[in-house]
Amino acid sequence: MNSRFVLFETIRVENCFALNLSYHQKRLNYSYKAIFKKECPFNLSELISMPSIFSKGTYKLRFLYNSEEYKLEILPYKRRIIKSLKIVDGEEVDYAFKFLNRKPLDRLYSLKGEHDDILIIKNGYITDTSTANIIFFDGSKWFTPFTPLLKGTCREKLLETGRIFEAEIKFSDLYKFKGFCLINAMNCGELLPIDIKNIS
């Protein structure tokens, strides 16, 4: 981890086009002001310029920043296949901002065992996995917990467009649903339910 930078945004770049940039800018502005106590000087649409070598395919763009500086990293993208989640207790975890320091989340992730990822429970409520928001399918509609650790850009877009709905979802409510799906900046919009029995 580069200690010069404090926070970051992960942005999906597809065929030389940065997706959902307005949602990333909104979160950037909010996070910057909350952490550094002043208005954000960074305009993503002005700072992000894709070289032609990235004109085809999907890439992960990381925008790293502190109060004065920023850095762009462009990485190849290979989608992680997540089909099973291990329930873990995350009472002490606070990740309301997208910090580069993810050690508390990494410690929880180390508890996943043979599962693909973790599902973090906090104060009896369902929050997130280690890298994504979670949504649940009841057979007709998708719902997301109103208690995420981090409000993801995809989550915000799907809520705003009415494709998912926010709800109080306690751990005890988990098996009232038929399936689940993980969403983040790199995986947004393809809502394919995974059997709820794959969470244990």
Secondary structure, DSSP 8 states (H G I E B T S, - for coil): --TT--EEEEEEEETTEETTHHHHHHHHHHHHHHHHSS-----HHHH----GGGSSSEEEEEEEE-SS-EEEEEEE--------EEEEE-TT---SS-BS--HHHHHHHTT-TTSSEEEEEETTEE-B-SSSEEEEE-SS-EEEES--SS--HHHHHHHHTTSSEEE--BGGGGGGSSEEEEEBTTB-S----EEGGGB-
